[in-house]
Amino acid sequence: MFLQAFYQIQAKQAGISKDNGRMSPTELVSLPRLRERARVRTVPAAINLLYALEPVAAALCLICLSPFLAMVALAICVLSGASPLVAHRRVGRYGKTLWVYKFRSMWPSGAPVRGSALFVEKVADDEAKAKLGPDPRVTSAFASFCRRHSIDELPQLALIAAGRMSVVGPRPITRFELNEYYQPEALEVLSVKPGLTGLWQVRGRSRLTYRQRKRFDLLLVRRFSAGLYFQILTATIPGVLSGRDAW
């Protein structure tokens, strides 16, 4: 509850709390597709049990990692001259808007970011583009290292502690991505919590196309089980440590 309240306070300071409500279903899928809601697979009981246990585990991880996270935040503040966190608007479970927090990894080379919020800065939704190589907007070696080893994703542990995300699930996507690439199966993807890691993160990561990502997300949702959950979790660790297929 403390973590959830903390992020709500930060959202208000950044002027983004008004967007934290539920999106209209018609913004996500066409009306004929809404009639197919009954076809969406029920989340297995084992996954719901894991959902219940994850907030405690995530809170403990945050406590243990807090000195490391503070050092990363301080380094970003010094290097960028801006807030250490950025908030990206994504579509969460059941179509509810979700502000996903990440460590800042993009700023102009040799110049501090101007007009940044003190702690977290809202970043407007961008039209999604497949990552075909290193992003030229990442100008810092430190930021590149954080992205390659997913250190920039660690603030999302707070969203898991608040029950808004899961450790394993489809990665949070934008409205544009949902409507452009995930139709007509959008409701299936939104039937589970978005995850810190997922199936396509351990099957190619940045080198995959959106069509391939969608295929893996649907496979995850349709075959979601405790066994698959732990398979993805154990495969994520060596992938993050090696930085393979990430940029």
Secondary structure, DSSP 8 states (H G I E B T S, - for coil): -HHHHHHHHHHHHTT-GGG-SB--GGGTS-HHHHGGGGGS----HHHHHHHHHHHHHHHHHHHHHHHHHHHHHHHHHHHHSS-SEEEEEEE-GGGBEEEEEEE-----TTS--SS--SSEEEE---------S--TT---HHHHHHHHTTGGGGGGHHHHHTTSSEEESS--B-HHHHHHHSTTSHHHHTTS--EEE-TGGGTTGGGS-HHHHHHHHHHHHHT--HHHHHHHHHHHHHHHHHTTT--
